Amino acid sequence: MAYASHRSPLRPPRPDLTLARDCEQCLGWGTVVTRDGDHELCHVCQPDPADTEGPAASGS
């Protein structure tokens, strides 16, 4: 049986607080609360994991 990590609504994502330190959007927390009350990583200061695919994604 395989187990995968599931995103729990009770556990917010883990931001990199070093990146969030001077962010005006999330005020240094690294997460923002959506209109639905969910915690999401701040799109201003936290990198998107999909953007870090490596040099093959650059097209060169």
PyMOL Python script that loads the backbone (N, CA, C, O; Angstrom):
from pymol import cmd

cmd.read_pdbstr("""\
ATOM      1  N   MET A   1       0.836  -1.155   0.000  1.00  0.00           N
ATOM      2  CA  MET A   1       0.000   0.000   0.000  1.00  0.00           C
ATOM      3  C   MET A   1       0.897   1.239   0.000  1.00  0.00           C
ATOM      4  O   MET A   1       1.850   1.328   0.775  1.00  0.00           O
ATOM      5  N   ALA A   2       0.586   2.174  -0.862  1.00  0.00           N
ATOM      6  CA  ALA A   2       1.377   3.403  -0.973  1.00  0.00           C
ATOM      7  C   ALA A   2       0.696   4.527  -0.214  1.00  0.00           C
ATOM      8  O   ALA A   2      -0.529   4.650  -0.218  1.00  0.00           O
ATOM      9  N   TYR A   3       1.504   5.336   0.430  1.00  0.00           N
ATOM     10  CA  TYR A   3       0.978   6.480   1.161  1.00  0.00           C
ATOM     11  C   TYR A   3       1.547   7.747   0.539  1.00  0.00           C
ATOM     12  O   TYR A   3       2.728   7.812   0.199  1.00  0.00           O
ATOM     13  N   ALA A   4       0.708   8.728   0.398  1.00  0.00           N
ATOM     14  CA  ALA A   4       1.150  10.016  -0.128  1.00  0.00           C
ATOM     15  C   ALA A   4       0.788  11.093   0.877  1.00  0.00           C
ATOM     16  O   ALA A   4      -0.137  10.940   1.675  1.00  0.00           O
ATOM     17  N   SER A   5       1.528  12.172   0.824  1.00  0.00           N
ATOM     18  CA  SER A   5       1.206  13.256   1.743  1.00  0.00           C
ATOM     19  C   SER A   5      -0.024  13.993   1.223  1.00  0.00           C
ATOM     20  O   SER A   5      -0.119  14.331   0.043  1.00  0.00           O
ATOM     21  N   HIS A   6      -0.931  14.224   2.106  1.00  0.00           N
ATOM     22  CA  HIS A   6      -2.139  14.961   1.758  1.00  0.00           C
ATOM     23  C   HIS A   6      -2.089  16.315   2.433  1.00  0.00           C
ATOM     24  O   HIS A   6      -1.603  16.452   3.556  1.00  0.00           O
ATOM     25  N   ARG A   7      -2.588  17.290   1.746  1.00  0.00           N
ATOM     26  CA  ARG A   7      -2.595  18.635   2.287  1.00  0.00           C
ATOM     27  C   ARG A   7      -3.743  18.764   3.288  1.00  0.00           C
ATOM     28  O   ARG A   7      -4.913  18.660   2.918  1.00  0.00           O
ATOM     29  N   SER A   8      -3.414  18.980   4.503  1.00  0.00           N
ATOM     30  CA  SER A   8      -4.408  19.081   5.562  1.00  0.00           C
ATOM     31  C   SER A   8      -4.846  20.533   5.714  1.00  0.00           C
ATOM     32  O   SER A   8      -4.002  21.428   5.744  1.00  0.00           O
ATOM     33  N   PRO A   9      -6.136  20.779   5.810  1.00  0.00           N
ATOM     34  CA  PRO A   9      -6.597  22.162   6.005  1.00  0.00           C
ATOM     35  C   PRO A   9      -6.232  22.698   7.389  1.00  0.00           C
ATOM     36  O   PRO A   9      -6.277  23.908   7.613  1.00  0.00           O
ATOM     37  N   LEU A  10      -5.877  21.821   8.309  1.00  0.00           N
ATOM     38  CA  LEU A  10      -5.525  22.248   9.651  1.00  0.00           C
ATOM     39  C   LEU A  10      -4.052  22.604   9.790  1.00  0.00           C
ATOM     40  O   LEU A  10      -3.665  23.248  10.765  1.00  0.00           O
ATOM     41  N   ARG A  11      -3.233  22.202   8.845  1.00  0.00           N
ATOM     42  CA  ARG A  11      -1.788  22.436   8.909  1.00  0.00           C
ATOM     43  C   ARG A  11      -1.383  23.373   7.768  1.00  0.00           C
ATOM     44  O   ARG A  11      -1.424  22.978   6.603  1.00  0.00           O
ATOM     45  N   PRO A  12      -0.990  24.614   8.091  1.00  0.00           N
ATOM     46  CA  PRO A  12      -0.583  25.546   7.036  1.00  0.00           C
ATOM     47  C   PRO A  12       0.742  25.114   6.401  1.00  0.00           C
ATOM     48  O   PRO A  12       1.515  24.377   7.013  1.00  0.00           O
ATOM     49  N   PRO A  13       0.999  25.572   5.182  1.00  0.00           N
ATOM     50  CA  PRO A  13       2.272  25.253   4.531  1.00  0.00           C
ATOM     51  C   PRO A  13       3.434  25.858   5.303  1.00  0.00           C
ATOM     52  O   PRO A  13       3.260  26.810   6.062  1.00  0.00           O
ATOM     53  N   ARG A  14       4.625  25.295   5.101  1.00  0.00           N
ATOM     54  CA  ARG A  14       5.817  25.778   5.805  1.00  0.00           C
ATOM     55  C   ARG A  14       6.600  26.755   4.925  1.00  0.00           C
ATOM     56  O   ARG A  14       7.259  26.339   3.973  1.00  0.00           O
ATOM     57  N   PRO A  15       6.530  28.036   5.237  1.00  0.00           N
ATOM     58  CA  PRO A  15       7.245  29.032   4.443  1.00  0.00           C
ATOM     59  C   PRO A  15       8.694  29.173   4.881  1.00  0.00           C
ATOM     60  O   PRO A  15       9.067  28.757   5.978  1.00  0.00           O
ATOM     61  N   ASP A  16       9.496  29.757   4.022  1.00  0.00           N
ATOM     62  CA  ASP A  16      10.877  30.108   4.357  1.00  0.00           C
ATOM     63  C   ASP A  16      10.834  31.509   4.966  1.00  0.00           C
ATOM     64  O   ASP A  16      10.665  32.495   4.248  1.00  0.00           O
ATOM     65  N   LEU A  17      10.984  31.596   6.264  1.00  0.00           N
ATOM     66  CA  LEU A  17      10.845  32.870   6.956  1.00  0.00           C
ATOM     67  C   LEU A  17      11.956  33.859   6.621  1.00  0.00           C
ATOM     68  O   LEU A  17      11.779  35.068   6.777  1.00  0.00           O
ATOM     69  N   THR A  18      13.085  33.358   6.166  1.00  0.00           N
ATOM     70  CA  THR A  18      14.162  34.251   5.743  1.00  0.00           C
ATOM     71  C   THR A  18      13.727  35.065   4.536  1.00  0.00           C
ATOM     72  O   THR A  18      14.013  36.259   4.449  1.00  0.00           O
ATOM     73  N   LEU A  19      13.036  34.416   3.605  1.00  0.00           N
ATOM     74  CA  LEU A  19      12.538  35.119   2.422  1.00  0.00           C
ATOM     75  C   LEU A  19      11.397  36.065   2.781  1.00  0.00           C
ATOM     76  O   LEU A  19      11.227  37.107   2.147  1.00  0.00           O
ATOM     77  N   ALA A  20      10.627  35.709   3.780  1.00  0.00           N
ATOM     78  CA  ALA A  20       9.441  36.484   4.143  1.00  0.00           C
ATOM     79  C   ALA A  20       9.743  37.685   5.023  1.00  0.00           C
ATOM     80  O   ALA A  20       8.863  38.518   5.241  1.00  0.00           O
ATOM     81  N   ARG A  21      10.942  37.797   5.527  1.00  0.00           N
ATOM     82  CA  ARG A  21      11.278  38.789   6.545  1.00  0.00           C
ATOM     83  C   ARG A  21      10.808  40.209   6.213  1.00  0.00           C
ATOM     84  O   ARG A  21      10.220  40.859   7.077  1.00  0.00           O
ATOM     85  N   ASP A  22      11.038  40.704   5.023  1.00  0.00           N
ATOM     86  CA  ASP A  22      10.697  42.082   4.672  1.00  0.00           C
ATOM     87  C   ASP A  22       9.516  42.181   3.711  1.00  0.00           C
ATOM     88  O   ASP A  22       9.327  43.221   3.079  1.00  0.00           O
ATOM     89  N   CYS A  23       8.733  41.140   3.592  1.00  0.00           N
ATOM     90  CA  CYS A  23       7.618  41.130   2.642  1.00  0.00           C
ATOM     91  C   CYS A  23       6.454  41.969   3.175  1.00  0.00           C
ATOM     92  O   CYS A  23       6.020  41.796   4.314  1.00  0.00           O
ATOM     93  N   GLU A  24       5.966  42.866   2.347  1.00  0.00           N
ATOM     94  CA  GLU A  24       4.839  43.708   2.739  1.00  0.00           C
ATOM     95  C   GLU A  24       3.497  43.005   2.516  1.00  0.00           C
ATOM     96  O   GLU A  24       2.493  43.387   3.117  1.00  0.00           O
ATOM     97  N   GLN A  25       3.474  41.998   1.672  1.00  0.00           N
ATOM     98  CA  GLN A  25       2.227  41.283   1.385  1.00  0.00           C
ATOM     99  C   GLN A  25       1.808  40.404   2.571  1.00  0.00           C
ATOM    100  O   GLN A  25       0.654  40.443   2.999  1.00  0.00           O
ATOM    101  N   CYS A  26       2.736  39.626   3.091  1.00  0.00           N
ATOM    102  CA  CYS A  26       2.412  38.688   4.180  1.00  0.00           C
ATOM    103  C   CYS A  26       2.903  39.182   5.543  1.00  0.00           C
ATOM    104  O   CYS A  26       2.701  38.520   6.561  1.00  0.00           O
ATOM    105  N   LEU A  27       3.546  40.345   5.551  1.00  0.00           N
ATOM    106  CA  LEU A  27       4.045  40.958   6.790  1.00  0.00           C
ATOM    107  C   LEU A  27       5.040  40.082   7.535  1.00  0.00           C
ATOM    108  O   LEU A  27       5.104  40.101   8.764  1.00  0.00           O
ATOM    109  N   GLY A  28       5.821  39.308   6.772  1.00  0.00           N
ATOM    110  CA  GLY A  28       6.870  38.496   7.360  1.00  0.00           C
ATOM    111  C   GLY A  28       6.444  37.105   7.791  1.00  0.00           C
ATOM    112  O   GLY A  28       7.264  36.348   8.311  1.00  0.00           O
ATOM    113  N   TRP A  29       5.181  36.747   7.588  1.00  0.00           N
ATOM    114  CA  TRP A  29       4.709  35.423   7.988  1.00  0.00           C
ATOM    115  C   TRP A  29       5.011  34.361   6.941  1.00  0.00           C
ATOM    116  O   TRP A  29       5.194  33.195   7.290  1.00  0.00           O
ATOM    117  N   GLY A  30       5.065  34.733   5.674  1.00  0.00           N
ATOM    118  CA  GLY A  30       5.325  33.754   4.608  1.00  0.00           C
ATOM    119  C   GLY A  30       4.078  33.077   4.087  1.00  0.00           C
ATOM    120  O   GLY A  30       4.128  32.360   3.088  1.00  0.00           O
ATOM    121  N   THR A  31       2.954  33.297   4.758  1.00  0.00           N
ATOM    122  CA  THR A  31       1.679  32.751   4.288  1.00  0.00           C
ATOM    123  C   THR A  31       0.631  33.851   4.295  1.00  0.00           C
ATOM    124  O   THR A  31       0.753  34.851   5.002  1.00  0.00           O
ATOM    125  N   VAL A  32      -0.390  33.643   3.498  1.00  0.00           N
ATOM    126  CA  VAL A  32      -1.531  34.540   3.470  1.00  0.00           C
ATOM    127  C   VAL A  32      -2.786  33.698   3.662  1.00  0.00           C
ATOM    128  O   VAL A  32      -2.791  32.502   3.367  1.00  0.00           O
ATOM    129  N   VAL A  33      -3.835  34.319   4.151  1.00  0.00           N
ATOM    130  CA  VAL A  33      -5.105  33.629   4.348  1.00  0.00           C
ATOM    131  C   VAL A  33      -6.018  34.010   3.191  1.00  0.00           C
ATOM    132  O   VAL A  33      -6.219  35.189   2.900  1.00  0.00           O
ATOM    133  N   THR A  34      -6.572  32.981   2.530  1.00  0.00           N
ATOM    134  CA  THR A  34      -7.461  33.217   1.395  1.00  0.00           C
ATOM    135  C   THR A  34      -8.853  33.608   1.884  1.00  0.00           C
ATOM    136  O   THR A  34      -9.127  33.584   3.084  1.00  0.00           O
ATOM    137  N   ARG A  35      -9.723  33.966   0.954  1.00  0.00           N
ATOM    138  CA  ARG A  35     -11.101  34.300   1.307  1.00  0.00           C
ATOM    139  C   ARG A  35     -11.838  33.112   1.914  1.00  0.00           C
ATOM    140  O   ARG A  35     -12.792  33.287   2.671  1.00  0.00           O
ATOM    141  N   ASP A  36     -11.393  31.909   1.579  1.00  0.00           N
ATOM    142  CA  ASP A  36     -12.003  30.698   2.122  1.00  0.00           C
ATOM    143  C   ASP A  36     -11.447  30.338   3.493  1.00  0.00           C
ATOM    144  O   ASP A  36     -11.901  29.377   4.113  1.00  0.00           O
ATOM    145  N   GLY A  37     -10.470  31.100   3.971  1.00  0.00           N
ATOM    146  CA  GLY A  37      -9.883  30.831   5.278  1.00  0.00           C
ATOM    147  C   GLY A  37      -8.725  29.858   5.247  1.00  0.00           C
ATOM    148  O   GLY A  37      -8.261  29.426   6.303  1.00  0.00           O
ATOM    149  N   ASP A  38      -8.244  29.499   4.062  1.00  0.00           N
ATOM    150  CA  ASP A  38      -7.109  28.588   3.924  1.00  0.00           C
ATOM    151  C   ASP A  38      -5.803  29.379   3.968  1.00  0.00           C
ATOM    152  O   ASP A  38      -5.742  30.529   3.531  1.00  0.00           O
ATOM    153  N   HIS A  39      -4.770  28.749   4.498  1.00  0.00           N
ATOM    154  CA  HIS A  39      -3.435  29.338   4.484  1.00  0.00           C
ATOM    155  C   HIS A  39      -2.730  28.875   3.215  1.00  0.00           C
ATOM    156  O   HIS A  39      -2.736  27.687   2.894  1.00  0.00           O
ATOM    157  N   GLU A  40      -2.124  29.814   2.498  1.00  0.00           N
ATOM    158  CA  GLU A  40      -1.326  29.512   1.308  1.00  0.00           C
ATOM    159  C   GLU A  40      -0.012  30.257   1.416  1.00  0.00           C
ATOM    160  O   GLU A  40       0.077  31.294   2.073  1.00  0.00           O
ATOM    161  N   LEU A  41       1.015  29.715   0.759  1.00  0.00           N
ATOM    162  CA  LEU A  41       2.291  30.419   0.714  1.00  0.00           C
ATOM    163  C   LEU A  41       2.103  31.753   0.007  1.00  0.00           C
ATOM    164  O   LEU A  41       1.343  31.860  -0.955  1.00  0.00           O
ATOM    165  N   CYS A  42       2.792  32.750   0.489  1.00  0.00           N
ATOM    166  CA  CYS A  42       2.733  34.081  -0.107  1.00  0.00           C
ATOM    167  C   CYS A  42       3.307  34.029  -1.517  1.00  0.00           C
ATOM    168  O   CYS A  42       4.428  33.562  -1.719  1.00  0.00           O
ATOM    169  N   HIS A  43       2.540  34.505  -2.484  1.00  0.00           N
ATOM    170  CA  HIS A  43       3.006  34.448  -3.877  1.00  0.00           C
ATOM    171  C   HIS A  43       4.058  35.505  -4.184  1.00  0.00           C
ATOM    172  O   HIS A  43       4.690  35.454  -5.239  1.00  0.00           O
ATOM    173  N   VAL A  44       4.255  36.458  -3.283  1.00  0.00           N
ATOM    174  CA  VAL A  44       5.240  37.513  -3.494  1.00  0.00           C
ATOM    175  C   VAL A  44       6.637  37.072  -3.062  1.00  0.00           C
ATOM    176  O   VAL A  44       7.603  37.281  -3.796  1.00  0.00           O
ATOM    177  N   CYS A  45       6.752  36.464  -1.878  1.00  0.00           N
ATOM    178  CA  CYS A  45       8.084  36.188  -1.343  1.00  0.00           C
ATOM    179  C   CYS A  45       8.469  34.707  -1.332  1.00  0.00           C
ATOM    180  O   CYS A  45       9.645  34.392  -1.148  1.00  0.00           O
ATOM    181  N   GLN A  46       7.532  33.805  -1.519  1.00  0.00           N
ATOM    182  CA  GLN A  46       7.843  32.380  -1.480  1.00  0.00           C
ATOM    183  C   GLN A  46       7.915  31.828  -2.902  1.00  0.00           C
ATOM    184  O   GLN A  46       6.987  32.029  -3.685  1.00  0.00           O
ATOM    185  N   PRO A  47       8.995  31.139  -3.246  1.00  0.00           N
ATOM    186  CA  PRO A  47       9.132  30.596  -4.594  1.00  0.00           C
ATOM    187  C   PRO A  47       8.128  29.482  -4.833  1.00  0.00           C
ATOM    188  O   PRO A  47       7.778  28.736  -3.919  1.00  0.00           O
ATOM    189  N   ASP A  48       7.670  29.380  -6.074  1.00  0.00           N
ATOM    190  CA  ASP A  48       6.744  28.322  -6.471  1.00  0.00           C
ATOM    191  C   ASP A  48       7.552  27.068  -6.779  1.00  0.00           C
ATOM    192  O   ASP A  48       8.462  27.131  -7.605  1.00  0.00           O
ATOM    193  N   PRO A  49       7.258  25.923  -6.146  1.00  0.00           N
ATOM    194  CA  PRO A  49       8.025  24.695  -6.399  1.00  0.00           C
ATOM    195  C   PRO A  49       8.010  24.279  -7.868  1.00  0.00           C
ATOM    196  O   PRO A  49       8.941  23.609  -8.315  1.00  0.00           O
ATOM    197  N   ALA A  50       6.995  24.653  -8.622  1.00  0.00           N
ATOM    198  CA  ALA A  50       6.918  24.305 -10.041  1.00  0.00           C
ATOM    199  C   ALA A  50       7.937  25.088 -10.861  1.00  0.00           C
ATOM    200  O   ALA A  50       8.322  24.657 -11.948  1.00  0.00           O
ATOM    201  N   ASP A  51       8.377  26.241 -10.346  1.00  0.00           N
ATOM    202  CA  ASP A  51       9.361  27.065 -11.071  1.00  0.00           C
ATOM    203  C   ASP A  51      10.787  26.555 -10.918  1.00  0.00           C
ATOM    204  O   ASP A  51      11.673  27.018 -11.636  1.00  0.00           O
ATOM    205  N   THR A  52      11.036  25.632 -10.021  1.00  0.00           N
ATOM    206  CA  THR A  52      12.391  25.159  -9.756  1.00  0.00           C
ATOM    207  C   THR A  52      12.612  23.778 -10.359  1.00  0.00           C
ATOM    208  O   THR A  52      13.041  22.851  -9.672  1.00  0.00           O
ATOM    209  N   GLU A  53      12.314  23.650 -11.659  1.00  0.00           N
ATOM    210  CA  GLU A  53      12.465  22.367 -12.337  1.00  0.00           C
ATOM    211  C   GLU A  53      13.881  22.111 -12.813  1.00  0.00           C
ATOM    212  O   GLU A  53      14.210  20.986 -13.189  1.00  0.00           O
ATOM    213  N   GLY A  54      14.715  23.120 -12.806  1.00  0.00           N
ATOM    214  CA  GLY A  54      16.096  22.931 -13.214  1.00  0.00           C
ATOM    215  C   GLY A  54      16.374  23.523 -14.576  1.00  0.00           C
ATOM    216  O   GLY A  54      15.496  24.147 -15.170  1.00  0.00           O
ATOM    217  N   PRO A  55      17.612  23.334 -15.095  1.00  0.00           N
ATOM    218  CA  PRO A  55      18.022  23.959 -16.342  1.00  0.00           C
ATOM    219  C   PRO A  55      17.317  23.396 -17.572  1.00  0.00           C
ATOM    220  O   PRO A  55      17.273  24.080 -18.595  1.00  0.00           O
ATOM    221  N   ALA A  56      16.774  22.207 -17.524  1.00  0.00           N
ATOM    222  CA  ALA A  56      16.100  21.626 -18.689  1.00  0.00           C
ATOM    223  C   ALA A  56      14.829  22.388 -19.024  1.00  0.00           C
ATOM    224  O   ALA A  56      14.385  22.365 -20.172  1.00  0.00           O
ATOM    225  N   ALA A  57      14.243  23.054 -18.061  1.00  0.00           N
ATOM    226  CA  ALA A  57      12.988  23.776 -18.289  1.00  0.00           C
ATOM    227  C   ALA A  57      13.229  25.121 -18.960  1.00  0.00           C
ATOM    228  O   ALA A  57      12.269  25.744 -19.413  1.00  0.00           O
ATOM    229  N   SER A  58      14.476  25.599 -19.045  1.00  0.00           N
ATOM    230  CA  SER A  58      14.755  26.894 -19.614  1.00  0.00           C
ATOM    231  C   SER A  58      14.677  26.904 -21.132  1.00  0.00           C
ATOM    232  O   SER A  58      14.605  27.978 -21.730  1.00  0.00           O
ATOM    233  N   GLY A  59      14.689  25.756 -21.765  1.00  0.00           N
ATOM    234  CA  GLY A  59      14.540  25.685 -23.207  1.00  0.00           C
ATOM    235  C   GLY A  59      15.847  25.847 -23.974  1.00  0.00           C
ATOM    236  O   GLY A  59      15.809  25.942 -25.200  1.00  0.00           O
ATOM    237  N   SER A  60      16.977  25.882 -23.324  1.00  0.00           N
ATOM    238  CA  SER A  60      18.247  26.049 -24.044  1.00  0.00           C
ATOM    239  C   SER A  60      19.031  24.777 -24.095  1.00  0.00           C
ATOM    240  O   SER A  60      20.123  24.747 -24.664  1.00  0.00           O
TER     241      SER A  60
END
""", "prot")
cmd.dss("prot")
cmd.show_as("cartoon", "prot")
cmd.util.cbc("prot")
cmd.orient("prot")
